[in-house]
Amino acid sequence: MKRWTALLLTDAGSALPLLGATVLALALANSPAGPAVAHALHLEIAAKSLTHWINDGLMVLFFLLVGMEIKREVVVGELSRPADVALPVAGAVGGIVVPAAIYVAFTWGDRSALKGWAIPSATDIAFAVAIIAALGKRVPPGLRLFLLTLAIVDDLAAIAIIAVFYTVKLSTLSLLLAALCILALIALNARGVRRALPFLAIGVALWLCVLNSGVHATLAGVVLAFCLPLGPAFERLEHALRPWVLFVVVPLFAFANSGLDLGGLSGAMGRDPVVLGIVAGLFLGKQLGIFAGAGALVALGQARLPTGATWRQLYGVSVCGGIGFTMSLFIGTLAFEGEDLARVQLGVLAGSLLSAVLGYALLRLDISAHQPG
């Protein structure tokens, strides 16, 4: 049992619960149990569906963990050294702009469809890093660090995009109450409080305020993470939170949002601009944007390739950046609803799968070619 637990906590194993939940959701959606599962996910609890509570409630813990990881990396980790950040940041910027531009090109003229422009701009840390981890020590550590840093910057950009572009009608009172909660968190820092419990108690109040403010509720998790002081309590909370997010929160999100009924697909959906825009954005836009962004910086002499890495390996990792999944699906739930979500699911699943298969194949072939005969 301990060996399985240790495996699941590795980079490669951490994606297994997410993958399992996705496969289960697809299997059930295409079985006689499909309607019953869909009905259960749409059951109303306190005037909101079960899926809504998963997306707006449980996913707060995912964003809290992501926010904590970003803060740690910015303050004392890999993002604290500007010289090491330039290359993945350039790749991340390219990997956001190019996929968005491709999606807009496919959906231009349709105001409703254009709301999904940010869907193909996201990278799934768990799946992308798992591809690298699956290849073992044969992948240069600098290349793994490049992808990890790029994905963190990508997540930070996605958080900003959600806050700015996917906010609905605002409630002034709720925003004021949320601001008071943030001031209370800052005051705890100023007083030197280092225990996690007071921060978490105010964090719950902050989430309730943000939930009713019009700003997406999950951003409360990010704000709380940024307000938490670094130290032993921070580390204990991060370590305690990680298994719950990896084994419960993210798999539940995947199960609730990736149950695509393949029998309901039609040729028209395969030609749908939203589907094509997401697939092309993830599969083509991500690899071109990341590789061009990072490659341009190297060509200009402003950065170097990751230590021990080749240009072909950098391209393979760029392709892996097209695995959007969790964050892409999440943004999709903000941009679309109802039957339109099926288009998002199809596009994200297809684009992410193509990126994962090609990225792994390119890296595997390059590594094999460089091994001694």
N, C-alpha and C positions, 0 to 999 in steps of 0.2 A: 504493500500500500504506500509506504514511504517513497518507493522508487517512482510510482505513478505521480504522486504529489510533486516530487522533485522535477519530473519531466514536464508537468503542466506549468510549472513556474519558470521554465526556461523560455527563451525567445521563440523557439520553434513550437514548444508545447502550448504556449499561451494562446495560440490561434485555434487550437483544437476544439475547445468548447464553443467558440464562435462558429467554426465550420460545422460542427455537429448540429448546432441549433438551426443553422441555415438549411442544411440537408433535411433535417426533420420537418421544418416548416414547409419546404417544397414537397416533401413526400406526403405529408398530411393534406396539403392544399390540393393535391392531385389524387386523393383517395376518397372513398365514400365518407370519411370523417371530415372532409373539407368544410362543408357548410356548418357543421356543429362547432368546429374550431373557430371559424369566422364569426359565428354568433357569439361565442364566449368572449372573443377579443373585443367585441363591440358592446358587451354588457355595460350598462351605465352604473357608475358608483359615484354618488354625490354629484350628479348631473354631468359627469364626464365619463367617457368610455374607458375600459381597462387599458386599451392601447394608449390612450391619451395620458393616463397616469404613469404608464411605463415611460413614455417619451418625455413627459414634463416633470415627472417625479423621480423615478429611479435613475434616469440619465443624469440627474444633478450630481450623483455620486461619481459617474464617469467623468463629467466635466470638472469636478472637484479634484479628482486624481490627476487628470491632464494638467489642470492649473498648477497643482503642486509640483509636478514634474517639470513644467516650464519654469516655475520660479526657482527651483533648485538648480536647474541648468544655467539660468541667467545669472544667478548670484554666485554660485561656486562651481558650476559645471562647465560643460563644453561651450555654452553660449556666453560665458563670461570673458572669453578671449577673442577679441575682434578678428585677429588674424586667422583663427580657425573657423570663424563663422562665415566669412565672406563667400566662400565657394558654395556651401549648401544654401545660403540665403539667396544667392543669385539663381541657383537652380530652382528654389522654391518659388521665387517671383515669376520666373519663366513658366513654371508648372502651374501657376494660378492664372496668369494672363492668357496664355495660348489656348488652353482648353475652354476658357470662358469665351474667347473670341470665336472659336470653332462652333461652340454651341449657339452663340448669337447668330452666326452666319446661317446655320440650319433653320433657326426659328424666327428669323427677321420678318417683321410684319405681323406677327401674332403676339399681341401684348400679353395675353394669358400665358403662353408658352415661354416667353422671355423671362418670366419670374424664376425659372429654373436655371438661370445662367451660371450660378455658383456650384451646381451639383457636380460637374466633372472636375472641379478645381481642387477636390480634397483627396488626401492620401490616407489610407488606413494603416496606422503604425503597426498594429498586431500582425496583420497579414503580410505586409511588405517586409518587415524585419524577420518574420518567420521564414520567408523564402531564402533570405541570406543565411539565417541560422541553420536551415536544412542542409546547406552546402558545407557546413562545418568550418574547420580552421583553414580550409583551402582558400577562403575568401579573405583578402587582406583586411585587418582590423580597421584601417583607415576608411575603407569603402563602407563597412557597416556603420561606422561613426558618421560618415557623410549622409547616408540614408536616414539614420536615426535623427540627426540634427535637422535635416530637410523636413522630415515628417513633423517634428516639433514646431518648426517655424510655420509649416503648412497649417497645423492645428491652431496656432495662435492667430493666423490670418483668417481661418474659418470662423473662429470665435468673434473676431472683429466684424466680419461680414454679416454674421447672424445678428449681432447687436445693431448694426447700422441699416441693413437692407431688409431684414425680416422682422421688423417691429411693427405691430398693428396699432390701432388707436390707443393712445396713452391715457393713463389715469393719473392726474396730477397728485391726488392724495396718496395713492399707493407709491408713487415715485418719491414723494417727500418722506414717507415712512421708511422706504428702502434707504434713502440717503441718511436718515437718522441711524439706521442699523449699521451702515458703513462707518459713520462717525464713531459709533460705539466700538466697532472693531479697531479703528485707528487709535481710540483712547486706550483700549486694552494694551495695544503695542506700546503706546507712550508710557504707560504705567509699569511696563516691564513684565506683564503677565505672560507666563510661558506654559501654563496648563491648557490643554486642548478644549476641555469641557466648556468654559465660558465662551470661547470662540464658536464652538459648535451650536450652543444654545442660541446665540445671536444669529448664527447662520441659518437656523431653522426659521426664525422670524423673518430674516431677509428673504428667504425663498418664498414664504407666504406673501410677502409684500410684492415681490417681483412677479409672482404667479398672477396677481391681479392688476399688474401695472400696464400690461401691453407689451413689455419687453419679454423675450422668451425666458421662462423660469429657470432653465438650466444655466443661464449666465450667472445666477446667484452662486453656483458652485465655483465658478472661475474667480469671482470677486472675493469669496471667502478664502480661496486658496492663496490669492495674492496678499491677503491681509494676515495670514497665519505667519507667525515668527519662525524662522529657521531654528532648529535645535533638536534635542532628543525627542520632545513631544511631537514635533513635526514629523520626524522620521518614523516614530512608532505608529502614528496615525496613517502615514503613507503605506507602511508595511501591512497594517491591519486592513486597510481599505482595498489594497490590490487584489487579494483573492476574491473578495465579494464582487468587485467590478469585473474581473476576468471570468469568474465561474457562474455568476448570477445575473448581474445587470446587463452586460453586453450580450450574452446569449439570449436573455429574455427580449432585449430590443430586437435582435436579429430574428428571433422566432416570430415576434409580433409584426415585423415589417418586411419580411422577405418571402412570405407565403404566396408566391405567384402561381395562379392556376394556369398551367401550360395549355390545358385544353381550351381555354378561352382566348388563346392567341390567334391572331389572324394575319393574313398577308399584309393587310392595311397597317397593322400595328408595327410590323417589321419595316414599313416605309414611313412611319410616323416621324416628323421632324424632331420631336422631343427625344424619342428613342435613339434616332440616328445621331442627334447632337450630343447626347450623353455618351454613347458608345465611341463615337469619333473623338470626343473631347478627352475621355479617359484613356483610350487605347492609343490614339495618335497625338493628341494635344499634349498629354502629360510627358510622353517620352521626348517629343520634339522640344517642348518648352524647357524641361529640366536640363536636357543635354545641351541645348543651345545657350541657355542662361549660364550654366557652369562652364561650358566650353569656351564661351566668349571671354569670360574672365581669365581663363588660363591662357588663351591666345593673346590677350592684351598684356600678359605678364603681371597681372594683379593677383594671381593665385596659382597654386600648383595642384596637380592631380593628387588625390589621396595617396599616402605612402604605400608603395608596392602595387598600386592599381594601374591598369592599362586603360586606354581609351575605349576599347571594346567592353571592358568591365563597367566602366562608367556609363556606357550606353545601356548595358543590361540592367543596371540599377535604376536608370532613368525610366526604363520600361516598367519596372516593378512599382514605380511611383504612380502608375495608372491604376493600382488596386485601390479604388476609392471606398468601397463598401460602407463601413459604419457611418462615417461623417457624411458621405454622399447621400446615403439613405436618409440620414437625419435631416439634412438640408432639404431633401426632396419632400419630407413630411411637412416642412414649413412652407414650401412653394406650391404644393398641390394637395388635394384631398380627394376622398371618394375614389371613383373609378380611375381618375387620372393617375393615381399612385401606381397602378399596374404598369404604366409606361415608364415610370421612374425605376421600378423594381427590375423590369426587363433590361433597361439600358444599363443600370448599375451592375447587375449580375453579369451581363454579357461583356461589358467593357472591362470589369475587374477580372473576370476569368481569362479573357484573352491576354491581358497584361501579365497575369500571374504565370500562365503557361509559357508565353514567349520570353518573359524576363528570366524565369528559371532555366529555360532551355539555352538561352544565350550565355548566361553565366556558367552553366554546367559545361557547355561545349568549350568555352574559352579556358576554363580551369583545366579541363581534360587535355586541351591542346598544349598547355604549358607545363604539364606534369612530365617528368623524365620517363622516357620509354623503357 
